């Protein structure tokens, strides 16, 4: 899972909405992973890469912290140790079910996905651009150049670096954050955004022009 349009994200979303279920043949592995590592596996997706020559297994968790557990060194060992353990247990469950021929496991690549950050991105992207344009007109602030969103965040661009310094410590920033949250809330399907914890970023056209050649690709790269 990387972006909201990915098939594995959409499949996992349906599971969280109780409109679909994880494939039953993957449930033994999910239960073992949850018990062994203290996480909650929402979905498991099997596919192939390298022109179909290498199997891949993705374990999908709800929260980024669960995904990160498998990427960092901890009490269980390195991420590679976890991959090996998961691959071996997956193969064992397939053999016990008599379906090992349906899911080749030779040189299988184990990856991990977190649902929450992608859901946050989807919610932010689902705000119609006209609503953001309307918000800018409503705020009617001569110092506000642009409102730009990317992934799960939004940046309010002022014109100068000096204005950014002034607005960072003003109540206007909090007002803008609340106004933007009002736009976001109808698309906050899983309530991952919390009003009290939501914030916006401030930047300047001066910085955008000087350091990023007035180019959005460079800015968000």
C-alpha positions as a Markdown table, in Angstrom:
| # | Residue | x | y | z |
|---|---|---|---|---|
| 1 | Unk | 0.0 | 0.0 | 0.0 |
| 2 | Unk | 1.5 | 3.3 | -1.1 |
| 3 | Unk | -1.3 | 5.4 | -2.6 |
| 4 | Unk | -5.1 | 5.5 | -2.2 |
| 5 | Unk | -5.7 | 4.1 | -5.7 |
| 6 | Unk | -3.6 | 0.9 | -5.0 |
| 7 | Unk | -5.7 | -2.2 | -5.2 |
| 8 | Unk | -4.3 | -3.6 | -1.9 |
| 9 | Unk | -5.3 | -0.3 | -0.1 |
| 10 | Unk | -8.8 | -0.4 | -1.5 |
| 11 | Unk | -9.2 | -4.1 | -0.6 |
| 12 | Unk | -8.0 | -3.4 | 3.0 |
| 13 | Unk | -10.3 | -0.5 | 3.2 |
| 14 | Unk | -13.3 | -2.7 | 2.5 |
| 15 | Unk | -12.2 | -5.1 | 5.2 |
| 16 | Unk | -12.0 | -2.2 | 7.8 |
| 17 | Unk | -15.5 | -1.1 | 6.6 |
| 18 | Unk | -16.7 | -4.7 | 7.2 |
| 19 | Unk | -17.6 | -5.0 | 3.5 |
| 20 | Unk | -15.0 | -7.7 | 2.8 |
| 21 | Unk | -12.9 | -10.2 | 4.6 |
| 22 | Unk | -9.3 | -11.4 | 4.5 |
| 23 | Unk | -8.8 | -14.5 | 2.4 |
| 24 | Unk | -9.4 | -17.5 | 4.7 |
| 25 | Unk | -6.2 | -19.3 | 3.7 |
| 26 | Unk | -4.2 | -16.3 | 5.1 |
| 27 | Unk | -5.9 | -16.2 | 8.4 |
| 28 | Unk | -3.6 | -18.7 | 10.2 |
| 29 | Unk | -0.6 | -16.6 | 9.2 |
| 30 | Unk | -2.3 | -13.4 | 10.4 |
| 31 | Unk | -3.2 | -14.9 | 13.7 |
| 32 | Unk | 0.4 | -16.1 | 14.2 |
| 33 | Unk | 1.9 | -12.7 | 13.3 |
| 34 | Unk | -0.5 | -10.9 | 15.7 |
| 35 | Unk | 0.3 | -13.3 | 18.6 |
| 36 | Unk | 4.0 | -13.3 | 17.9 |
| 37 | Unk | 4.6 | -9.7 | 17.4 |
| 38 | Unk | 1.8 | -8.0 | 19.2 |
| 39 | Unk | 0.2 | -6.3 | 16.2 |
| 40 | Unk | -3.2 | -6.5 | 14.4 |
| 41 | Unk | -3.0 | -7.7 | 10.8 |
| 42 | Unk | -5.9 | -6.3 | 8.8 |
| 43 | Unk | -5.2 | -7.9 | 5.5 |
| 44 | Unk | -2.6 | -10.1 | 3.7 |
| 45 | Unk | -2.1 | -9.7 | -0.1 |
| 46 | Unk | -0.2 | -12.2 | -2.2 |
| 47 | Unk | 1.1 | -11.3 | -5.7 |
| 48 | Unk | 4.2 | -11.7 | -7.8 |
| 49 | Unk | 6.9 | -9.3 | -9.1 |
| 50 | Unk | 9.8 | -9.5 | -11.6 |
| 51 | Unk | 7.5 | -10.5 | -14.4 |
| 52 | Unk | 5.8 | -13.1 | -12.2 |
| 53 | Unk | 9.0 | -14.8 | -11.2 |
| 54 | Unk | 9.1 | -13.8 | -7.6 |
| 55 | Unk | 6.3 | -14.2 | -5.1 |
| 56 | Unk | 5.5 | -11.3 | -2.8 |
| 57 | Unk | 3.5 | -11.2 | 0.4 |
| 58 | Unk | 2.3 | -7.9 | 1.9 |
| 59 | Unk | 1.1 | -7.7 | 5.6 |
| 60 | Unk | -1.3 | -4.8 | 6.0 |
| 61 | Unk | -1.7 | -3.2 | 9.4 |
| 62 | Unk | -3.9 | -0.3 | 10.4 |
| 63 | Unk | -1.3 | 1.9 | 11.9 |
| 64 | Unk | 2.1 | 3.1 | 10.8 |
| 65 | Unk | 3.7 | 2.2 | 14.1 |
| 66 | Unk | 2.8 | -1.5 | 13.5 |
| 67 | Unk | 4.4 | -1.3 | 10.1 |
| 68 | Unk | 7.5 | 0.4 | 11.5 |
| 69 | Unk | 7.9 | -2.4 | 14.1 |
| 70 | Unk | 8.9 | -4.7 | 11.2 |
| 71 | Unk | 11.4 | -2.2 | 9.8 |
| 72 | Unk | 13.4 | -1.4 | 12.9 |
| 73 | Unk | 15.7 | -3.4 | 15.1 |
| 74 | Unk | 14.0 | -4.6 | 18.3 |
| 75 | Unk | 13.9 | -7.4 | 20.7 |
| 76 | Unk | 13.0 | -10.0 | 18.1 |
| 77 | Unk | 16.0 | -9.1 | 15.9 |
| 78 | Unk | 16.5 | -7.5 | 12.5 |
| 79 | Unk | 13.8 | -7.0 | 10.0 |
| 80 | Unk | 15.3 | -9.8 | 7.9 |
| 81 | Unk | 14.8 | -12.2 | 10.8 |
| 82 | Unk | 11.2 | -11.3 | 10.9 |
| 83 | Unk | 10.9 | -11.8 | 7.1 |
| 84 | Unk | 12.4 | -15.2 | 7.3 |
| 85 | Unk | 10.2 | -16.3 | 10.2 |
| 86 | Unk | 7.1 | -15.1 | 8.5 |
| 87 | Unk | 8.0 | -16.7 | 5.2 |
| 88 | Unk | 8.6 | -20.1 | 6.9 |
| 89 | Unk | 5.4 | -20.0 | 8.8 |
| 90 | Unk | 3.4 | -18.9 | 5.7 |
| 91 | Unk | 4.8 | -21.9 | 3.9 |
| 92 | Unk | 3.9 | -24.2 | 6.8 |
| 93 | Unk | 0.3 | -22.9 | 6.8 |
| 94 | Unk | -0.1 | -23.5 | 3.1 |
| 95 | Unk | 1.2 | -27.1 | 3.4 |
| 96 | Unk | -1.1 | -27.8 | 6.3 |
| 97 | Unk | -4.1 | -26.6 | 4.2 |
| 98 | Unk | -2.9 | -28.6 | 1.2 |
| 99 | Unk | -2.7 | -25.5 | -1.1 |
| 100 | Unk | 1.1 | -24.9 | -1.3 |
| 101 | Unk | 1.0 | -25.3 | -5.0 |
| 102 | Unk | -1.4 | -22.3 | -5.3 |
| 103 | Unk | 1.1 | -20.0 | -3.6 |
| 104 | Unk | 4.7 | -20.6 | -4.5 |
| 105 | Unk | 7.0 | -19.3 | -1.6 |
| 106 | Unk | 10.5 | -19.8 | -3.1 |
| 107 | Unk | 12.5 | -16.6 | -2.5 |
| 108 | Unk | 9.3 | -14.8 | -1.3 |
| 109 | Unk | 9.6 | -11.1 | -0.5 |
| 110 | Unk | 7.8 | -10.0 | 2.6 |
| 111 | Unk | 6.7 | -6.4 | 2.7 |
| 112 | Unk | 4.5 | -4.4 | 5.2 |
| 113 | Unk | 1.9 | -1.7 | 4.7 |
| 114 | Unk | 0.2 | 0.8 | 7.0 |
| 115 | Unk | -3.4 | 1.9 | 6.3 |
| 116 | Unk | -3.8 | 5.0 | 8.4 |
| 117 | Unk | -1.3 | 7.3 | 6.6 |
| 118 | Unk | -2.8 | 6.4 | 3.2 |
| 119 | Unk | -6.3 | 7.0 | 4.5 |
| 120 | Unk | -5.3 | 10.4 | 5.7 |
| 121 | Unk | -3.8 | 11.2 | 2.2 |
| 122 | Unk | -7.0 | 10.0 | 0.6 |
| 123 | Unk | -9.2 | 12.2 | 2.9 |
| 124 | Unk | -7.1 | 15.2 | 2.1 |
| 125 | Unk | -7.1 | 14.5 | -1.7 |
| 126 | Unk | -10.8 | 14.1 | -1.7 |
| 127 | Unk | -11.5 | 17.7 | -0.8 |
| 128 | Unk | -12.7 | 19.4 | -4.0 |
| 129 | Unk | -10.3 | 22.0 | -5.3 |
| 130 | Unk | -13.1 | 24.5 | -5.6 |
| 131 | Unk | -13.7 | 24.2 | -1.8 |
| 132 | Unk | -10.1 | 25.1 | -1.2 |
| 133 | Unk | -10.3 | 28.0 | -3.6 |
| 134 | Unk | -13.5 | 29.1 | -1.9 |
| 135 | Unk | -11.7 | 29.0 | 1.5 |
| 136 | Unk | -9.0 | 31.2 | 0.2 |
| 137 | Unk | -11.5 | 33.8 | -1.0 |
| 138 | Unk | -13.3 | 33.6 | 2.3 |
| 139 | Unk | -10.2 | 34.2 | 4.3 |
| 140 | Unk | -9.6 | 37.3 | 2.2 |
| 141 | Unk | -6.1 | 37.9 | 3.5 |
| 142 | Unk | -3.8 | 40.1 | 1.4 |
| 143 | Unk | -0.7 | 38.2 | 2.8 |
| 144 | Unk | -2.0 | 34.8 | 1.7 |
| 145 | Unk | -0.6 | 33.7 | -1.7 |
| 146 | Unk | -1.7 | 30.1 | -2.0 |
| 147 | Unk | -3.1 | 27.1 | -0.2 |
| 148 | Unk | -1.3 | 23.9 | -1.4 |
| 149 | Unk | -2.0 | 20.3 | -0.2 |
| 150 | Unk | 0.2 | 17.3 | -0.6 |
| 151 | Unk | -0.3 | 13.8 | 0.8 |
| 152 | Unk | -2.0 | 14.3 | 4.2 |
| 153 | Unk | -0.7 | 17.9 | 4.8 |
| 154 | Unk | -1.6 | 21.4 | 3.7 |
| 155 | Unk | 0.7 | 24.4 | 3.4 |
| 156 | Unk | -0.6 | 28.0 | 3.5 |
| 157 | Unk | 1.8 | 30.1 | 1.5 |
| 158 | Unk | 2.4 | 33.7 | 2.5 |
| 159 | Unk | 4.4 | 36.0 | 0.3 |
| 160 | Unk | 7.6 | 36.6 | 2.3 |
| 161 | Unk | 9.7 | 34.8 | 4.9 |
| 162 | Unk | 9.1 | 37.7 | 7.3 |
| 163 | Unk | 5.3 | 37.1 | 7.1 |
| 164 | Unk | 5.8 | 33.5 | 7.9 |
| 165 | Unk | 7.6 | 34.4 | 11.1 |
| 166 | Unk | 4.8 | 36.8 | 12.1 |
| 167 | Unk | 2.0 | 34.3 | 11.4 |
| 168 | Unk | 3.7 | 31.4 | 13.1 |
| 169 | Unk | 3.1 | 32.9 | 16.5 |
| 170 | Unk | -0.3 | 34.4 | 15.7 |
| 171 | Unk | -3.8 | 33.2 | 16.4 |
| 172 | Unk | -4.5 | 33.4 | 12.6 |
| 173 | Unk | -2.6 | 30.2 | 12.0 |
| 174 | Unk | -4.9 | 28.4 | 14.4 |
| 175 | Unk | -8.0 | 30.0 | 12.7 |
| 176 | Unk | -6.8 | 28.8 | 9.3 |
| 177 | Unk | -6.2 | 25.3 | 10.6 |
| 178 | Unk | -9.7 | 25.1 | 12.0 |
| 179 | Unk | -11.2 | 26.4 | 8.7 |
| 180 | Unk | -9.3 | 23.8 | 6.8 |
| 181 | Unk | -10.3 | 21.1 | 9.2 |
| 182 | Unk | -13.9 | 22.0 | 8.5 |
| 183 | Unk | -13.3 | 21.2 | 4.8 |
| 184 | Unk | -11.5 | 18.0 | 5.7 |
| 185 | Unk | -14.0 | 16.6 | 8.2 |
| 186 | Unk | -16.6 | 15.3 | 5.7 |
| 187 | Unk | -13.9 | 13.1 | 4.2 |
| 188 | Unk | -12.3 | 12.0 | 7.5 |
| 189 | Unk | -14.0 | 8.6 | 7.2 |
| 190 | Unk | -11.9 | 6.8 | 9.8 |
| 191 | Unk | -11.5 | 9.8 | 12.1 |
| 192 | Unk | -7.7 | 9.7 | 11.8 |
| 193 | Unk | -7.6 | 13.5 | 11.8 |
| 194 | Unk | -8.3 | 15.1 | 15.2 |
| 195 | Unk | -9.3 | 18.7 | 15.3 |
| 196 | Unk | -7.2 | 19.4 | 18.5 |
| 197 | Unk | -4.1 | 17.8 | 17.0 |
| 198 | Unk | -4.5 | 19.1 | 13.4 |
| 199 | Unk | -2.1 | 21.8 | 12.2 |
| 200 | Unk | -1.2 | 23.5 | 9.0 |
| 201 | Unk | 2.2 | 24.4 | 7.6 |
| 202 | Unk | 3.3 | 27.9 | 6.7 |
| 203 | Unk | 5.7 | 28.8 | 4.0 |
| 204 | Unk | 6.4 | 31.6 | 1.6 |
| 205 | Unk | 6.3 | 32.4 | -2.1 |
| 206 | Unk | 9.8 | 33.9 | -1.5 |
| 207 | Unk | 11.1 | 30.5 | -0.4 |
| 208 | Unk | 9.2 | 28.7 | -3.2 |
| 209 | Unk | 10.6 | 31.0 | -5.9 |
| 210 | Unk | 14.2 | 31.3 | -4.5 |
| 211 | Unk | 14.9 | 27.8 | -3.5 |
| 212 | Unk | 12.6 | 25.7 | -5.7 |
| 213 | Unk | 12.6 | 27.6 | -8.9 |
| 214 | Unk | 8.9 | 28.3 | -8.6 |
| 215 | Unk | 8.3 | 24.6 | -9.4 |
| 216 | Unk | 5.9 | 22.4 | -7.4 |
| 217 | Unk | 7.6 | 19.2 | -8.5 |
| 218 | Unk | 10.9 | 20.4 | -6.9 |
| 219 | Unk | 9.1 | 21.6 | -3.8 |
| 220 | Unk | 7.3 | 18.4 | -3.0 |
| 221 | Unk | 10.1 | 16.1 | -4.4 |
